Amino acid sequence: MGKKKITTLRDLIGAIKDKASQSKAALISKPNSLSLHLAVIRATTHAPSSPPEDHHVSTLLTLGDSSRATASTLIIIIMNRLHRTGNSTVALKCLIIIHHIIKRGPFILQDQLSVFPATGGHNYLKLSAFRDGATAATWQISAWIRFYSRYIETLLFTSRILGYFLSSSSCSAISIEQQDDLNMQRDIVSDKRDKQEEKISSFLNSDLIRDVDSLVQLIEETCKVPDSLLLEGNTLLYEVVGLLGNDYLSTVNELLLRLGEFKERLGCLSFGDSVELGFILKRLEGCKERLSVLFSVKKPSTELLWNSVNELRMKIEDLNLEKAGPKLTFRKSSESARFGNRVISDSVRFPSGRYELNNLPLMVVERRN
């Protein structure tokens, strides 16, 4: 791929900064980390509307697939690049690199990402205050960066809950080398799904609810994508949307497995667990309209998800009504005044008058002592 043309003063300044960063890295970097610094700079240049080239991303992932010390150093270099820049293009490319590590990075590199920073083990990107006011476009793209950083933080949190990186190629059904053999692909998909279902069937109800809640949190964060899409001609943002779409489909598959297990054990749920699950499903249904706008192409898995959510929620409501027992409904005939769906005890008193009890006439006469 040829070099990008420099058309504005901002592009020229960015190119100069990239050259200066490479020169600085060559001067101050230790010999064993120089290649890491240069690889990060090449993958996160100031070139606008141009996502990191795949061979640069692949180089980074390959460099990180060695020792734990090397992988840790590479994560630190990427984070330093992210936190020290005020340029929206560089920041967005750094976040895309981090997303690619989650999606297709080697285990050792993913592991070092999950424990960064070393003092505390919480992965936070600290970009809530990021602003690039160079132009009106960069100001709007800054909103994308703030959203994208929060999304990646949520993705890392969800992955910790699940025990593996969501959407990671190491957890996917097939590898690239196996895509040309459809029979092998089907066998691997089936075998992996069977193992996953067997594992999930051993979970406690509380663990399943925790998993579903964390997956719904990720979907809720996805729905917060900025309304000003700015996608016209911006391949950087197209890249982000593509990565979000892949994560969404992975999240749908994870939810389907767990909701299917809940259908099997619905009668064993406690009242508290069923209420909590019903609330989570209601939150998920609240995302449906927004998701249909973001990802307009319908997939069989997403249609199956919404059908499953609706079916399970209705069954939970019916089950809770059954557990609560029948209710007596009083209605005053003359005023159609309801006293609510409640069990009436001896201590409940009504004014004298004509009422209906479950649509049958009833006369209430005030007792005088």
N, C-alpha and C positions, 0 to 999 in steps of 0.2 A: 504494500500500500504506500502511495507516495506521500510526501510531506504536505501538511495542510498549508494553504495559502494564508499569508498574513495580510489582512485587509484593513485593520484599524490600528490606531495607536495603542489601544489596550492589548491587542494581540501581540504587537511588537514588544511591549513592556513584559508581557507574560513570557514570551520566548526568551527574552534576556534573563528574566528571573530563573527560568528553567536551566539555562546554561550556567548561571552563577551558582545555582544550587548544586549542580554536578561538579563544578570546580571546587566549591567549598567542601563537598563530601570527599573529593579526592585528597584534599589537604588535611582534613582533621579526622577522617575515619580511620579506624584500625584496619589493618590489611584484611582481617577475616570478616569484617562487616562492610567493606567498601562495595562489594557486589550487591549487597542487600540494599544499601542506600541508593545506588544507581538504578536498581530495578524498580524501587518504589517511585523515584522521580520520573522515570520513563513511563510508568503506568498512570501517573497522576499529573500530567502536564497541564499548562494553562490553556491549551488549545480548546476554544469554546465549542459547545454542541458536538463534541466528539467523545464517545465513551472509551474507556481503556481498551486498547486493541487486545484481541484475544491472546496473541502470542506473548504480550507483556504480562497479562494475567497468568498465563500458564507458566511463565518463567518464575513469577513470584511463588506460585503454589509448589513448583518443583524445588525451589530454594528452601522453602519452609518444611519440606519433607525430608529432614535429616535428623539432627540432634535436637533435644529439647531446648538447649541453650540457643541454638540458631533460630529455632521457631519463636522463642520468646523475644529475641532481639528484633526479629522481623516485625512482630506485632507492635513492639514499642516504637519502631521507626515509623510504621504506618500511623499510629496514634499521634505521634509527635507532629507528623506532617499535617494531620487533620486538625489538631488543636492550635497549631501556630499559624495557619493560613487564614487570611481574611477574604480570600477569593472564592466565590461561589462555585466555580468550575472545579477547582482543585478539591474543595471540600466534598462536592457531590461525587467526584471520582473516588475519593478515599472511602466514602460510604459504600459505593458500588463494589470496591475491592473487598471490603469487609463482608458484604453480602455474598460475594463469590466464594470467600473462604468458608462461610457457613454452608453454602450450597454444594460446593465441589472440592473443598480443600482437603488435604490429608488429615488424618485423625490427630496427629501430633500438633499441627498448626491450629486446628479447631480447639483442641484442648487448651492451648496457651491463650487463645482468644477468650475462652470461657472463664478463665481465672484472672484476666486483666482488670484492674491493676493487681499486682501481687499482694498489696497490703489491704486485704479485706475480701477479695474474691468477688466483688460486685462489678459487673461490666456496665459502665456508664460513659456516655460519649460527651456529655456536658456541652451540648450545642443549643440549648434553649434560648440563648441570647444572641445567636449568630445573626449578623446583619451585613450584607454587602450592598452598600448604597451607591456603587459606582454608576449604575444606570437604573432606569425603571424596571428593566427586565431582571437584572441581578437582584434587585430588591424583592421582586416577586419570587424568584427562584430560591431566595433565602427562606421563604416560608416552606418550600418543598424540603429544604435541608433540615429545618427544625422538625418537620413531620417525619422525614425519613429516619432521622436519628432516633426519635421516639419509637418508631416502628421496629427498628433493628434491636433496640433495647428490649422491647416486648417480645420479639422473636427469640432472643437469647434467654429471656426469662421463661418463656413457654418451653424451650428446648431443655432447660434445666429441669423443669417439672416432669417432662416426658422421659428424661434420661437419655435422650439422643437429639441430634440436631434435626429439626424439622426441615424437610425438603432436601436433606443432604443426599448426595449421590451414593454415599456409603450405605445409606438406608433405603435406596431406591430399589425397584424391582429388578432392573437389568443394568448392565454396563454398556458402554458404547460398542465394545467389541462383540457384544452378543446380539446387537440389534438386527443383524442380517439373518439370524436363525430364528424364525417365528415359532417353531415348535419348542426350542429351548427357552424362548422368551415366555411362552405360556406356562411352561413347567415351572420356571423360576418364580413367576408372578404368583402362581397357585401355591407353591411351596412356602413362599415368604408370607403370603396372606394367612395360610393355615397356622404357621408358627406365631404370627402376631395375634391371631384370634385366640390361640391356646394360652398365650401369655396374659392377654387381657382378661380372659375368663377366670384367672386366678386372683385378680385384683379384689380388694375390699371395695364395698360401695363408696366409702369415703374417698378412696384413691381414684375411682372412676369419676366421681363428681369433681374432684380437684383437677383431673386432666381435662374434662369437658369445659370447666370454667376457664382454665388457662387458654384453651384453644379459642373459646368465644372472645376472650380479652384480645387476642391477636386479631380476630376478625373485626372487632369493634375499633381497634386502632387503625386497621386498613381503611375503614369507612371515613376516617378523619383526613383523608388525602385532600389537599387544597382544591377548592373549586376552580380557581384560575389555572387550568391545566397547562397552558403554554406549550402544548405538544407540537404545535405547527413548526416543523423543521428542526425541532430540538431532539436530536438522537440520544442525548444524555437522559432526558426525561422518558423517552420511549423505552430505554433500557431499564429504567427504574420500574415503569409500569409492567414491563414484561416479567421482571423478577417478582413483583407483587402478585401477578397473575399465577405464576407457577407455585408460589407459596400458598395462595388461596386454594388451589386444587389439592395440594398436599394436605392442607388443613381439613378440607372437606372429607378426604379419604380417612383421615384419623378420626374425625367425628363420627363418620358412618360406622366404623368398627365399634366404637364405644356405645353409640346409641343402639346398635344392634344387640349388644350385650345387655343393656338396660332393659330392652324388650323381653329378654329371656328371664330376667330376675325381677320383673316389675312387682310381682306379688310378694317378694321378700323385702322390699324397701320399707324402712320405717316411715312414719308419717313425716318426720322432720326431713329425712333425705328426699322424699318425694316432693315436698314443698320446695326445697332448695333446688332440686333439679328442674322443677316446673318454672321457677323464676329464671334460671339460666337459659332455658329454652325460649322463654318469652323475650329475653334480651337478644337472643340469636335471631328470632323472627323479626325483631325491630331493625335488623341490619339488612333484611332481604331487599328492600326497595333500593337502597343505596348501592348495594352490590350489583344489582341488575343494571344500574347505570354505568358503574365502573367496568364491569366485565359483561358486556352485552351478549357475547356469544354463549349460547346455552350449551351445557355439557350434561350428559346423562347422569353423572355423579352429583351435580348440583341439584338437578331436578329431584333425584332420589333423596337427597339430604332434606329438602324442604318438605317432601311428603312424609319422611320419617319423623321430622320434628313435629309436624302437625299431628300425626297419628299418635306419637308418644305423649305429647302434651294433653291430648284429649283423653287418653287412657289414664293418665295421672289424675286428671280432674275427676273422672268417673270413679276411680279407685278411692280418692280422698272423700268424695261424697258418700260412698258406700261405707267407709270406715267411720265416718262421722255419724251415720245412722239417719233415720227419717226425721224430718223437721215438721213442726206444726205451724201453719201460717194463719194468723188472725187478720180479718179484714172487716172494718166497720161498714155495714151495708149502706148506710145513708150517706157517708162521706167518702167511701172508697179509701179510707185511711189505713195504711198498713203499719203493723207494729214490728215488721222485720221477720226474717226467717230465723226462728229461735225455738228452743225447747221451753215450754211453759211449765214453771214449777208452781208449787202452792203459794209461794211468796209473791208471785206476780199478780198485780191487781189492775183492773181496767174500770173506767167509768161505766155507769149503767147505760144500757143501750142494746141495739140489735147488731150482731156481728155474724161473720161467716167463719167457720172452722173447716179449712180444706174444702171450701165452696158449699158447705152445709150450714143451714141457718142455726144460729145460737143466740140465746137471750142471756145477757149478763145483768144481774140485779145486785146493786150494792148492798152488802150485808151491814146491818147496824147492830152494834154491841149494846 
